[in-house]
Amino acid sequence: MQVSDPQNADLCAAGASFRERLGGRLAELNGELSSAEIAGMRAVASDEQREVEAVRDAVSTRLMESFRTARGRGVFGLLYELNSQHLLVQVAGRLRRYGSKADPRDVLQEVFFNVYRYPHRFNAEREDAFRVWSAMIVRNTVLKHLRSAGRAGRSEVAIDDLSQQPEVVSASPLSGAIETESREECARVYMTYLHLYLRFYGMLSERERSALRMVEVEDYSYRQAADELGIKLENLKMVIFRARRKIHRAMRRVFDGMSPDCRPAREPRASRDPLAEASDLFEDDSEVEA
């Protein structure tokens, strides 16, 4: 007579629930993914020969490849949902090894911001490509954070030395629900932030957009970008400074309008919509002469 293992049964049930939820979330991306892409990812999710982690890796790689080519907001949101927890474990582990007191969740947001900014660097040749690529982003982001905090003198730990096992934490049904709700709210706010950034980026002049794209996305040096745009180096720096200031001020104006507890830099007209007020900022500065 066989005796069933309750722990193994719980793991199987959790895996089945994960696969079912993932299939449902993929179906919601019908407007951003083709039917063939959705069918392929759902086939991976329903393959019971794959471990749950292998399913997450394979689907995440396909989602990242789709985001690289189409920049879908829903695709990025699901990518965040699938990977935020295990990347948070990696971030927290690295910060502990360096003795940093930084909030791992703050660093995690910077990790995903880098994923959002540099999709052109992603290579989907392997099914676990996103896991490997995102681990390197975690490493680089933590090191950058430590340098900015004046802790660059500490010795570096190789990424292979990090434990791949999740931290063991005690969790109740209530704490699990709170954690899930917090992650969903964080993802929603983060996507709102990125959406506003893209909206105001689109309001910049063509030269400002080109300058930002070259320097912040395509990794041009300032000198290369100035030569490409046919302007002086000093003027390029001014174009980029003004473009960043316009976006920052516009986003601040929107968020000030949304929260009565905030105080705007300049009082908005009472009858205007916050987005309309913010868009006015793009008319403040004249173009820099070449």
Rosetta constraint file for C-alpha pairs under 8 A:
AtomPair CA 4 CA 9 HARMONIC 7.58 0.50
AtomPair CA 5 CA 9 HARMONIC 6.18 0.50
AtomPair CA 6 CA 10 HARMONIC 6.16 0.50
AtomPair CA 7 CA 11 HARMONIC 6.33 0.50
AtomPair CA 8 CA 12 HARMONIC 6.22 0.50
AtomPair CA 9 CA 13 HARMONIC 6.18 0.50
AtomPair CA 10 CA 14 HARMONIC 6.11 0.50
AtomPair CA 11 CA 15 HARMONIC 6.08 0.50
AtomPair CA 12 CA 16 HARMONIC 6.17 0.50
AtomPair CA 13 CA 17 HARMONIC 6.16 0.50
AtomPair CA 14 CA 18 HARMONIC 6.13 0.50
AtomPair CA 15 CA 19 HARMONIC 6.23 0.50
AtomPair CA 15 CA 52 HARMONIC 6.14 0.50
AtomPair CA 16 CA 20 HARMONIC 6.19 0.50
AtomPair CA 17 CA 21 HARMONIC 6.15 0.50
AtomPair CA 18 CA 22 HARMONIC 6.00 0.50
AtomPair CA 18 CA 52 HARMONIC 7.84 0.50
AtomPair CA 19 CA 23 HARMONIC 6.12 0.50
AtomPair CA 19 CA 45 HARMONIC 5.45 0.50
AtomPair CA 19 CA 46 HARMONIC 6.21 0.50
AtomPair CA 19 CA 52 HARMONIC 7.91 0.50
AtomPair CA 20 CA 24 HARMONIC 6.37 0.50
AtomPair CA 20 CA 46 HARMONIC 7.94 0.50
AtomPair CA 21 CA 25 HARMONIC 6.20 0.50
AtomPair CA 22 CA 26 HARMONIC 6.13 0.50
AtomPair CA 22 CA 42 HARMONIC 7.86 0.50
AtomPair CA 22 CA 45 HARMONIC 7.02 0.50
AtomPair CA 23 CA 27 HARMONIC 6.35 0.50
AtomPair CA 23 CA 42 HARMONIC 5.54 0.50
AtomPair CA 23 CA 45 HARMONIC 6.71 0.50
AtomPair CA 23 CA 46 HARMONIC 7.91 0.50
AtomPair CA 24 CA 28 HARMONIC 6.61 0.50
AtomPair CA 25 CA 29 HARMONIC 6.98 0.50
AtomPair CA 25 CA 78 HARMONIC 7.58 0.50
AtomPair CA 26 CA 30 HARMONIC 7.46 0.50
AtomPair CA 26 CA 38 HARMONIC 6.24 0.50
AtomPair CA 26 CA 41 HARMONIC 7.66 0.50
AtomPair CA 26 CA 42 HARMONIC 7.21 0.50
AtomPair CA 27 CA 38 HARMONIC 6.85 0.50
AtomPair CA 29 CA 33 HARMONIC 5.86 0.50
AtomPair CA 29 CA 38 HARMONIC 7.90 0.50
AtomPair CA 29 CA 74 HARMONIC 6.45 0.50
AtomPair CA 29 CA 75 HARMONIC 7.00 0.50
AtomPair CA 30 CA 34 HARMONIC 6.67 0.50
AtomPair CA 30 CA 35 HARMONIC 6.97 0.50
AtomPair CA 30 CA 38 HARMONIC 7.46 0.50
AtomPair CA 32 CA 72 HARMONIC 5.99 0.50
AtomPair CA 32 CA 74 HARMONIC 7.30 0.50
AtomPair CA 32 CA 75 HARMONIC 7.27 0.50
AtomPair CA 33 CA 37 HARMONIC 6.01 0.50
AtomPair CA 33 CA 38 HARMONIC 6.34 0.50
AtomPair CA 33 CA 66 HARMONIC 7.58 0.50
AtomPair CA 34 CA 38 HARMONIC 6.32 0.50
AtomPair CA 35 CA 39 HARMONIC 6.01 0.50
AtomPair CA 36 CA 40 HARMONIC 6.08 0.50
AtomPair CA 37 CA 41 HARMONIC 6.25 0.50
AtomPair CA 38 CA 42 HARMONIC 6.02 0.50
AtomPair CA 39 CA 43 HARMONIC 6.07 0.50
AtomPair CA 40 CA 44 HARMONIC 6.45 0.50
AtomPair CA 41 CA 45 HARMONIC 6.22 0.50
AtomPair CA 41 CA 59 HARMONIC 5.84 0.50
AtomPair CA 41 CA 62 HARMONIC 7.51 0.50
AtomPair CA 42 CA 46 HARMONIC 6.11 0.50
AtomPair CA 43 CA 47 HARMONIC 6.19 0.50
AtomPair CA 44 CA 55 HARMONIC 6.28 0.50
AtomPair CA 44 CA 58 HARMONIC 7.41 0.50
AtomPair CA 44 CA 59 HARMONIC 7.17 0.50
AtomPair CA 45 CA 55 HARMONIC 5.73 0.50
AtomPair CA 45 CA 59 HARMONIC 7.56 0.50
AtomPair CA 50 CA 54 HARMONIC 5.93 0.50
AtomPair CA 50 CA 55 HARMONIC 6.22 0.50
AtomPair CA 51 CA 55 HARMONIC 6.31 0.50
AtomPair CA 52 CA 56 HARMONIC 6.27 0.50
AtomPair CA 53 CA 57 HARMONIC 6.17 0.50
AtomPair CA 54 CA 58 HARMONIC 6.13 0.50
AtomPair CA 54 CA 128 HARMONIC 7.69 0.50
AtomPair CA 55 CA 59 HARMONIC 6.05 0.50
AtomPair CA 56 CA 60 HARMONIC 5.82 0.50
AtomPair CA 56 CA 82 HARMONIC 6.75 0.50
AtomPair CA 57 CA 61 HARMONIC 6.15 0.50
AtomPair CA 57 CA 127 HARMONIC 6.49 0.50
AtomPair CA 57 CA 128 HARMONIC 5.06 0.50
AtomPair CA 57 CA 129 HARMONIC 7.62 0.50
AtomPair CA 57 CA 130 HARMONIC 6.72 0.50
AtomPair CA 57 CA 131 HARMONIC 6.17 0.50
AtomPair CA 58 CA 62 HARMONIC 6.45 0.50
AtomPair CA 58 CA 127 HARMONIC 4.77 0.50
AtomPair CA 58 CA 128 HARMONIC 5.91 0.50
AtomPair CA 59 CA 63 HARMONIC 6.10 0.50
AtomPair CA 60 CA 64 HARMONIC 6.03 0.50
AtomPair CA 60 CA 79 HARMONIC 6.04 0.50
AtomPair CA 60 CA 82 HARMONIC 7.31 0.50
AtomPair CA 60 CA 83 HARMONIC 7.94 0.50
AtomPair CA 60 CA 130 HARMONIC 6.23 0.50
AtomPair CA 60 CA 131 HARMONIC 7.93 0.50
AtomPair CA 61 CA 65 HARMONIC 6.22 0.50
AtomPair CA 61 CA 124 HARMONIC 6.25 0.50
AtomPair CA 61 CA 127 HARMONIC 6.14 0.50
AtomPair CA 61 CA 128 HARMONIC 6.51 0.50
AtomPair CA 61 CA 129 HARMONIC 5.86 0.50
AtomPair CA 61 CA 130 HARMONIC 4.85 0.50
AtomPair CA 61 CA 131 HARMONIC 7.75 0.50
AtomPair CA 62 CA 66 HARMONIC 6.26 0.50
AtomPair CA 62 CA 124 HARMONIC 7.46 0.50
AtomPair CA 63 CA 67 HARMONIC 6.16 0.50
AtomPair CA 63 CA 75 HARMONIC 6.16 0.50
AtomPair CA 63 CA 76 HARMONIC 7.57 0.50
AtomPair CA 63 CA 79 HARMONIC 6.62 0.50
AtomPair CA 64 CA 68 HARMONIC 6.03 0.50
AtomPair CA 64 CA 75 HARMONIC 7.83 0.50
AtomPair CA 64 CA 76 HARMONIC 7.58 0.50
AtomPair CA 64 CA 79 HARMONIC 7.26 0.50
AtomPair CA 64 CA 119 HARMONIC 7.53 0.50
AtomPair CA 64 CA 122 HARMONIC 7.79 0.50
AtomPair CA 64 CA 130 HARMONIC 7.07 0.50
AtomPair CA 65 CA 69 HARMONIC 6.59 0.50
AtomPair CA 65 CA 122 HARMONIC 7.43 0.50
AtomPair CA 65 CA 123 HARMONIC 7.80 0.50
AtomPair CA 65 CA 124 HARMONIC 6.37 0.50
AtomPair CA 66 CA 70 HARMONIC 5.94 0.50
AtomPair CA 66 CA 71 HARMONIC 7.27 0.50
AtomPair CA 66 CA 72 HARMONIC 7.72 0.50
AtomPair CA 66 CA 75 HARMONIC 7.57 0.50
AtomPair CA 67 CA 71 HARMONIC 4.34 0.50
AtomPair CA 67 CA 72 HARMONIC 5.68 0.50
AtomPair CA 67 CA 75 HARMONIC 6.41 0.50
AtomPair CA 67 CA 76 HARMONIC 6.63 0.50
AtomPair CA 67 CA 119 HARMONIC 7.23 0.50
AtomPair CA 68 CA 119 HARMONIC 4.86 0.50
AtomPair CA 68 CA 120 HARMONIC 6.02 0.50
AtomPair CA 68 CA 122 HARMONIC 7.43 0.50
AtomPair CA 71 CA 75 HARMONIC 7.75 0.50
AtomPair CA 71 CA 76 HARMONIC 7.63 0.50
AtomPair CA 72 CA 76 HARMONIC 6.37 0.50
AtomPair CA 73 CA 77 HARMONIC 6.17 0.50
AtomPair CA 73 CA 191 HARMONIC 7.35 0.50
AtomPair CA 74 CA 78 HARMONIC 6.28 0.50
AtomPair CA 75 CA 79 HARMONIC 6.21 0.50
AtomPair CA 76 CA 80 HARMONIC 6.22 0.50
AtomPair CA 76 CA 116 HARMONIC 7.92 0.50
AtomPair CA 77 CA 81 HARMONIC 6.34 0.50
AtomPair CA 77 CA 187 HARMONIC 6.62 0.50
AtomPair CA 77 CA 191 HARMONIC 7.28 0.50
AtomPair CA 78 CA 82 HARMONIC 6.15 0.50
AtomPair CA 79 CA 83 HARMONIC 6.25 0.50
AtomPair CA 80 CA 84 HARMONIC 5.37 0.50
AtomPair CA 80 CA 112 HARMONIC 7.60 0.50
AtomPair CA 80 CA 187 HARMONIC 7.03 0.50
AtomPair CA 81 CA 85 HARMONIC 7.90 0.50
AtomPair CA 81 CA 183 HARMONIC 7.57 0.50
AtomPair CA 81 CA 184 HARMONIC 7.61 0.50
AtomPair CA 81 CA 187 HARMONIC 7.61 0.50
AtomPair CA 83 CA 87 HARMONIC 6.05 0.50
AtomPair CA 84 CA 88 HARMONIC 5.94 0.50
AtomPair CA 84 CA 108 HARMONIC 7.66 0.50
AtomPair CA 85 CA 89 HARMONIC 6.52 0.50
AtomPair CA 86 CA 90 HARMONIC 6.51 0.50
AtomPair CA 86 CA 166 HARMONIC 6.96 0.50
AtomPair CA 87 CA 91 HARMONIC 6.19 0.50
AtomPair CA 87 CA 108 HARMONIC 7.28 0.50
AtomPair CA 87 CA 134 HARMONIC 7.92 0.50
AtomPair CA 87 CA 135 HARMONIC 7.53 0.50
AtomPair CA 87 CA 138 HARMONIC 7.48 0.50
AtomPair CA 88 CA 92 HARMONIC 6.05 0.50
AtomPair CA 88 CA 104 HARMONIC 6.57 0.50
AtomPair CA 88 CA 105 HARMONIC 6.81 0.50
AtomPair CA 88 CA 108 HARMONIC 6.11 0.50
AtomPair CA 89 CA 93 HARMONIC 6.07 0.50
AtomPair CA 89 CA 166 HARMONIC 6.48 0.50
AtomPair CA 89 CA 167 HARMONIC 6.90 0.50
AtomPair CA 90 CA 94 HARMONIC 6.25 0.50
AtomPair CA 90 CA 135 HARMONIC 7.72 0.50
AtomPair CA 90 CA 138 HARMONIC 7.32 0.50
AtomPair CA 90 CA 162 HARMONIC 7.68 0.50
AtomPair CA 91 CA 95 HARMONIC 6.20 0.50
AtomPair CA 91 CA 104 HARMONIC 5.90 0.50
AtomPair CA 91 CA 107 HARMONIC 7.19 0.50
AtomPair CA 91 CA 108 HARMONIC 6.78 0.50
AtomPair CA 91 CA 138 HARMONIC 6.33 0.50
AtomPair CA 91 CA 139 HARMONIC 7.89 0.50
AtomPair CA 91 CA 142 HARMONIC 7.10 0.50
AtomPair CA 92 CA 96 HARMONIC 6.16 0.50
AtomPair CA 92 CA 104 HARMONIC 5.30 0.50
AtomPair CA 93 CA 97 HARMONIC 6.29 0.50
AtomPair CA 93 CA 162 HARMONIC 7.31 0.50
AtomPair CA 94 CA 98 HARMONIC 6.44 0.50
AtomPair CA 94 CA 139 HARMONIC 7.71 0.50
AtomPair CA 94 CA 142 HARMONIC 7.26 0.50
AtomPair CA 94 CA 162 HARMONIC 7.67 0.50
AtomPair CA 95 CA 99 HARMONIC 6.11 0.50
AtomPair CA 95 CA 100 HARMONIC 5.05 0.50
AtomPair CA 95 CA 101 HARMONIC 7.28 0.50
AtomPair CA 95 CA 102 HARMONIC 7.21 0.50
AtomPair CA 95 CA 104 HARMONIC 7.41 0.50
AtomPair CA 95 CA 142 HARMONIC 7.17 0.50
AtomPair CA 96 CA 100 HARMONIC 5.96 0.50
AtomPair CA 96 CA 101 HARMONIC 7.76 0.50
AtomPair CA 97 CA 157 HARMONIC 7.73 0.50
AtomPair CA 98 CA 154 HARMONIC 6.86 0.50
AtomPair CA 100 CA 146 HARMONIC 7.72 0.50
AtomPair CA 102 CA 106 HARMONIC 7.80 0.50
AtomPair CA 102 CA 107 HARMONIC 7.81 0.50
AtomPair CA 103 CA 107 HARMONIC 6.78 0.50
AtomPair CA 104 CA 108 HARMONIC 6.04 0.50
AtomPair CA 105 CA 109 HARMONIC 6.35 0.50
AtomPair CA 106 CA 110 HARMONIC 6.72 0.50
AtomPair CA 107 CA 111 HARMONIC 6.32 0.50
AtomPair CA 107 CA 141 HARMONIC 7.30 0.50
AtomPair CA 107 CA 142 HARMONIC 6.97 0.50
AtomPair CA 107 CA 145 HARMONIC 7.63 0.50
AtomPair CA 108 CA 112 HARMONIC 6.43 0.50
AtomPair CA 108 CA 138 HARMONIC 7.82 0.50
AtomPair CA 109 CA 113 HARMONIC 6.13 0.50
AtomPair CA 110 CA 114 HARMONIC 6.24 0.50
AtomPair CA 110 CA 141 HARMONIC 7.13 0.50
AtomPair CA 111 CA 115 HARMONIC 6.40 0.50
AtomPair CA 111 CA 137 HARMONIC 6.34 0.50
AtomPair CA 111 CA 138 HARMONIC 5.94 0.50
AtomPair CA 111 CA 141 HARMONIC 6.18 0.50
AtomPair CA 112 CA 116 HARMONIC 6.10 0.50
AtomPair CA 113 CA 117 HARMONIC 6.16 0.50
AtomPair CA 114 CA 118 HARMONIC 6.01 0.50
AtomPair CA 114 CA 137 HARMONIC 7.38 0.50
AtomPair CA 115 CA 119 HARMONIC 6.18 0.50
AtomPair CA 115 CA 134 HARMONIC 7.53 0.50
AtomPair CA 115 CA 137 HARMONIC 7.65 0.50
AtomPair CA 117 CA 217 HARMONIC 6.30 0.50
AtomPair CA 118 CA 122 HARMONIC 7.61 0.50
AtomPair CA 118 CA 217 HARMONIC 6.32 0.50
AtomPair CA 122 CA 130 HARMONIC 7.84 0.50
AtomPair CA 122 CA 133 HARMONIC 7.26 0.50
AtomPair CA 123 CA 129 HARMONIC 6.90 0.50
AtomPair CA 124 CA 129 HARMONIC 5.57 0.50
AtomPair CA 124 CA 130 HARMONIC 7.40 0.50
AtomPair CA 125 CA 129 HARMONIC 6.78 0.50
AtomPair CA 128 CA 132 HARMONIC 6.46 0.50
AtomPair CA 129 CA 133 HARMONIC 5.97 0.50
AtomPair CA 130 CA 134 HARMONIC 5.74 0.50
AtomPair CA 131 CA 135 HARMONIC 6.11 0.50
AtomPair CA 132 CA 136 HARMONIC 6.56 0.50
AtomPair CA 133 CA 137 HARMONIC 6.46 0.50
AtomPair CA 134 CA 138 HARMONIC 6.16 0.50
AtomPair CA 135 CA 139 HARMONIC 6.29 0.50
AtomPair CA 135 CA 159 HARMONIC 7.97 0.50
AtomPair CA 136 CA 140 HARMONIC 6.18 0.50
AtomPair CA 136 CA 159 HARMONIC 8.00 0.50
AtomPair CA 137 CA 141 HARMONIC 5.87 0.50
AtomPair CA 138 CA 142 HARMONIC 6.06 0.50
AtomPair CA 139 CA 143 HARMONIC 6.27 0.50
AtomPair CA 139 CA 159 HARMONIC 7.20 0.50
AtomPair CA 140 CA 144 HARMONIC 6.08 0.50
AtomPair CA 141 CA 145 HARMONIC 6.11 0.50
AtomPair CA 142 CA 146 HARMONIC 6.15 0.50
AtomPair CA 143 CA 147 HARMONIC 6.14 0.50
AtomPair CA 143 CA 152 HARMONIC 7.46 0.50
AtomPair CA 144 CA 148 HARMONIC 6.23 0.50
AtomPair CA 145 CA 149 HARMONIC 6.27 0.50
AtomPair CA 146 CA 150 HARMONIC 6.27 0.50
AtomPair CA 146 CA 151 HARMONIC 5.01 0.50
AtomPair CA 146 CA 152 HARMONIC 5.88 0.50
AtomPair CA 147 CA 151 HARMONIC 5.35 0.50
AtomPair CA 147 CA 152 HARMONIC 4.57 0.50
AtomPair CA 157 CA 161 HARMONIC 6.86 0.50
AtomPair CA 158 CA 162 HARMONIC 7.44 0.50
AtomPair CA 171 CA 175 HARMONIC 5.92 0.50
AtomPair CA 171 CA 176 HARMONIC 6.27 0.50
AtomPair CA 172 CA 176 HARMONIC 6.10 0.50
AtomPair CA 173 CA 177 HARMONIC 6.21 0.50
AtomPair CA 174 CA 178 HARMONIC 6.24 0.50
AtomPair CA 175 CA 179 HARMONIC 6.06 0.50
AtomPair CA 176 CA 180 HARMONIC 6.16 0.50
AtomPair CA 177 CA 181 HARMONIC 6.12 0.50
AtomPair CA 178 CA 182 HARMONIC 6.05 0.50
AtomPair CA 179 CA 183 HARMONIC 6.23 0.50
AtomPair CA 180 CA 184 HARMONIC 6.25 0.50
AtomPair CA 181 CA 185 HARMONIC 6.13 0.50
AtomPair CA 182 CA 186 HARMONIC 6.03 0.50
AtomPair CA 183 CA 187 HARMONIC 6.11 0.50
AtomPair CA 184 CA 188 HARMONIC 6.16 0.50
AtomPair CA 185 CA 189 HARMONIC 6.17 0.50
AtomPair CA 186 CA 190 HARMONIC 6.02 0.50
AtomPair CA 187 CA 191 HARMONIC 6.08 0.50
AtomPair CA 188 CA 192 HARMONIC 6.22 0.50
AtomPair CA 189 CA 193 HARMONIC 6.24 0.50
AtomPair CA 190 CA 194 HARMONIC 6.33 0.50
AtomPair CA 191 CA 195 HARMONIC 6.00 0.50
AtomPair CA 192 CA 196 HARMONIC 6.22 0.50
AtomPair CA 193 CA 197 HARMONIC 6.25 0.50
AtomPair CA 194 CA 198 HARMONIC 6.22 0.50
AtomPair CA 195 CA 199 HARMONIC 6.18 0.50
AtomPair CA 196 CA 200 HARMONIC 6.24 0.50
AtomPair CA 196 CA 251 HARMONIC 6.86 0.50
AtomPair CA 197 CA 201 HARMONIC 5.96 0.50
AtomPair CA 197 CA 247 HARMONIC 6.82 0.50
AtomPair CA 197 CA 251 HARMONIC 7.25 0.50
AtomPair CA 198 CA 202 HARMONIC 6.15 0.50
AtomPair CA 199 CA 203 HARMONIC 6.79 0.50
AtomPair CA 200 CA 204 HARMONIC 6.84 0.50
AtomPair CA 200 CA 247 HARMONIC 5.77 0.50
AtomPair CA 200 CA 250 HARMONIC 7.24 0.50
AtomPair CA 200 CA 251 HARMONIC 7.88 0.50
AtomPair CA 200 CA 279 HARMONIC 7.43 0.50
AtomPair CA 201 CA 209 HARMONIC 6.73 0.50
AtomPair CA 201 CA 247 HARMONIC 6.63 0.50
AtomPair CA 202 CA 209 HARMONIC 7.45 0.50
AtomPair CA 203 CA 279 HARMONIC 7.57 0.50
AtomPair CA 203 CA 282 HARMONIC 6.93 0.50
AtomPair CA 204 CA 208 HARMONIC 5.89 0.50
AtomPair CA 204 CA 209 HARMONIC 6.00 0.50
AtomPair CA 204 CA 243 HARMONIC 6.86 0.50
AtomPair CA 204 CA 282 HARMONIC 6.76 0.50
AtomPair CA 205 CA 209 HARMONIC 6.21 0.50
AtomPair CA 206 CA 210 HARMONIC 6.09 0.50
AtomPair CA 207 CA 211 HARMONIC 6.07 0.50
AtomPair CA 207 CA 229 HARMONIC 7.67 0.50
AtomPair CA 208 CA 212 HARMONIC 6.21 0.50
AtomPair CA 208 CA 239 HARMONIC 6.09 0.50
AtomPair CA 208 CA 240 HARMONIC 6.51 0.50
AtomPair CA 208 CA 243 HARMONIC 5.91 0.50
AtomPair CA 209 CA 213 HARMONIC 6.03 0.50
AtomPair CA 209 CA 243 HARMONIC 7.84 0.50
AtomPair CA 210 CA 214 HARMONIC 6.08 0.50
AtomPair CA 211 CA 215 HARMONIC 6.24 0.50
AtomPair CA 211 CA 225 HARMONIC 6.61 0.50
AtomPair CA 211 CA 229 HARMONIC 7.74 0.50
AtomPair CA 211 CA 236 HARMONIC 7.34 0.50
AtomPair CA 211 CA 239 HARMONIC 7.40 0.50
AtomPair CA 211 CA 240 HARMONIC 6.36 0.50
AtomPair CA 212 CA 216 HARMONIC 5.59 0.50
AtomPair CA 212 CA 217 HARMONIC 7.43 0.50
AtomPair CA 212 CA 240 HARMONIC 6.21 0.50
AtomPair CA 212 CA 243 HARMONIC 7.67 0.50
AtomPair CA 213 CA 217 HARMONIC 5.06 0.50
AtomPair CA 213 CA 218 HARMONIC 6.28 0.50
AtomPair CA 214 CA 218 HARMONIC 4.79 0.50
AtomPair CA 214 CA 219 HARMONIC 6.14 0.50
AtomPair CA 214 CA 220 HARMONIC 5.29 0.50
AtomPair CA 214 CA 225 HARMONIC 6.26 0.50
AtomPair CA 215 CA 219 HARMONIC 5.15 0.50
AtomPair CA 215 CA 220 HARMONIC 4.91 0.50
AtomPair CA 215 CA 221 HARMONIC 6.36 0.50
AtomPair CA 215 CA 222 HARMONIC 6.71 0.50
AtomPair CA 215 CA 225 HARMONIC 6.93 0.50
AtomPair CA 216 CA 220 HARMONIC 7.80 0.50
AtomPair CA 220 CA 224 HARMONIC 5.83 0.50
AtomPair CA 220 CA 225 HARMONIC 5.84 0.50
AtomPair CA 221 CA 225 HARMONIC 6.18 0.50
AtomPair CA 222 CA 226 HARMONIC 6.07 0.50
AtomPair CA 222 CA 233 HARMONIC 6.85 0.50
AtomPair CA 222 CA 236 HARMONIC 7.36 0.50
AtomPair CA 222 CA 237 HARMONIC 7.53 0.50
AtomPair CA 223 CA 227 HARMONIC 6.24 0.50
AtomPair CA 223 CA 233 HARMONIC 6.10 0.50
AtomPair CA 224 CA 228 HARMONIC 6.13 0.50
AtomPair CA 225 CA 229 HARMONIC 6.14 0.50
AtomPair CA 225 CA 236 HARMONIC 7.72 0.50
AtomPair CA 226 CA 230 HARMONIC 5.86 0.50
AtomPair CA 226 CA 231 HARMONIC 5.24 0.50
AtomPair CA 226 CA 232 HARMONIC 5.99 0.50
AtomPair CA 226 CA 233 HARMONIC 5.42 0.50
AtomPair CA 226 CA 236 HARMONIC 5.77 0.50
AtomPair CA 227 CA 231 HARMONIC 6.46 0.50
AtomPair CA 227 CA 232 HARMONIC 7.67 0.50
AtomPair CA 230 CA 290 HARMONIC 7.19 0.50
AtomPair CA 231 CA 235 HARMONIC 6.50 0.50
AtomPair CA 231 CA 236 HARMONIC 6.51 0.50
AtomPair CA 231 CA 290 HARMONIC 4.60 0.50
AtomPair CA 232 CA 236 HARMONIC 6.25 0.50
AtomPair CA 232 CA 290 HARMONIC 6.31 0.50
AtomPair CA 233 CA 237 HARMONIC 6.42 0.50
AtomPair CA 234 CA 238 HARMONIC 6.49 0.50
AtomPair CA 235 CA 239 HARMONIC 6.16 0.50
AtomPair CA 235 CA 288 HARMONIC 6.50 0.50
AtomPair CA 235 CA 289 HARMONIC 7.31 0.50
AtomPair CA 235 CA 290 HARMONIC 6.70 0.50
AtomPair CA 236 CA 240 HARMONIC 6.23 0.50
AtomPair CA 237 CA 241 HARMONIC 6.05 0.50
AtomPair CA 238 CA 242 HARMONIC 6.07 0.50
AtomPair CA 238 CA 288 HARMONIC 7.34 0.50
AtomPair CA 239 CA 243 HARMONIC 6.09 0.50
AtomPair CA 239 CA 287 HARMONIC 7.77 0.50
AtomPair CA 239 CA 288 HARMONIC 6.48 0.50
AtomPair CA 240 CA 244 HARMONIC 6.11 0.50
AtomPair CA 241 CA 245 HARMONIC 6.12 0.50
AtomPair CA 242 CA 246 HARMONIC 6.05 0.50
AtomPair CA 242 CA 285 HARMONIC 7.71 0.50
AtomPair CA 243 CA 247 HARMONIC 6.40 0.50
AtomPair CA 244 CA 248 HARMONIC 6.06 0.50
AtomPair CA 245 CA 249 HARMONIC 5.92 0.50
AtomPair CA 246 CA 250 HARMONIC 5.96 0.50
AtomPair CA 246 CA 281 HARMONIC 6.23 0.50
AtomPair CA 246 CA 282 HARMONIC 6.05 0.50
AtomPair CA 247 CA 251 HARMONIC 6.09 0.50
AtomPair CA 248 CA 252 HARMONIC 6.09 0.50
AtomPair CA 249 CA 253 HARMONIC 6.07 0.50
AtomPair CA 249 CA 278 HARMONIC 7.40 0.50
AtomPair CA 249 CA 281 HARMONIC 7.29 0.50
AtomPair CA 250 CA 254 HARMONIC 6.37 0.50
AtomPair CA 250 CA 275 HARMONIC 7.99 0.50
AtomPair CA 250 CA 277 HARMONIC 7.88 0.50
AtomPair CA 250 CA 278 HARMONIC 4.29 0.50
AtomPair CA 250 CA 279 HARMONIC 6.55 0.50
AtomPair CA 250 CA 281 HARMONIC 6.28 0.50
AtomPair CA 251 CA 255 HARMONIC 6.24 0.50
AtomPair CA 251 CA 278 HARMONIC 6.93 0.50
AtomPair CA 252 CA 256 HARMONIC 5.93 0.50
AtomPair CA 252 CA 264 HARMONIC 7.42 0.50
AtomPair CA 253 CA 257 HARMONIC 6.18 0.50
AtomPair CA 253 CA 264 HARMONIC 6.20 0.50
AtomPair CA 253 CA 265 HARMONIC 7.65 0.50
AtomPair CA 253 CA 274 HARMONIC 6.63 0.50
AtomPair CA 253 CA 275 HARMONIC 7.92 0.50
AtomPair CA 253 CA 277 HARMONIC 7.17 0.50
AtomPair CA 253 CA 278 HARMONIC 5.59 0.50
AtomPair CA 254 CA 258 HARMONIC 6.36 0.50
AtomPair CA 254 CA 274 HARMONIC 4.98 0.50
AtomPair CA 254 CA 275 HARMONIC 5.83 0.50
AtomPair CA 254 CA 277 HARMONIC 7.76 0.50
AtomPair CA 254 CA 278 HARMONIC 6.20 0.50
AtomPair CA 255 CA 259 HARMONIC 6.33 0.50
AtomPair CA 256 CA 260 HARMONIC 7.13 0.50
AtomPair CA 256 CA 262 HARMONIC 5.28 0.50
AtomPair CA 256 CA 263 HARMONIC 6.21 0.50
AtomPair CA 256 CA 264 HARMONIC 5.43 0.50
AtomPair CA 257 CA 262 HARMONIC 7.95 0.50
AtomPair CA 257 CA 264 HARMONIC 7.71 0.50
AtomPair CA 257 CA 274 HARMONIC 5.36 0.50
AtomPair CA 258 CA 274 HARMONIC 7.57 0.50
AtomPair CA 263 CA 267 HARMONIC 7.98 0.50
AtomPair CA 264 CA 268 HARMONIC 7.53 0.50
AtomPair CA 268 CA 272 HARMONIC 7.35 0.50
AtomPair CA 268 CA 274 HARMONIC 7.93 0.50
AtomPair CA 268 CA 277 HARMONIC 6.70 0.50
AtomPair CA 269 CA 277 HARMONIC 7.81 0.50
AtomPair CA 272 CA 276 HARMONIC 6.47 0.50
AtomPair CA 272 CA 277 HARMONIC 6.30 0.50
AtomPair CA 273 CA 277 HARMONIC 6.21 0.50
AtomPair CA 274 CA 278 HARMONIC 6.10 0.50
AtomPair CA 275 CA 279 HARMONIC 6.15 0.50
AtomPair CA 276 CA 280 HARMONIC 6.55 0.50
AtomPair CA 277 CA 281 HARMONIC 7.34 0.50
AtomPair CA 278 CA 282 HARMONIC 7.80 0.50
AtomPair CA 279 CA 283 HARMONIC 7.71 0.50
AtomPair CA 280 CA 284 HARMONIC 7.16 0.50
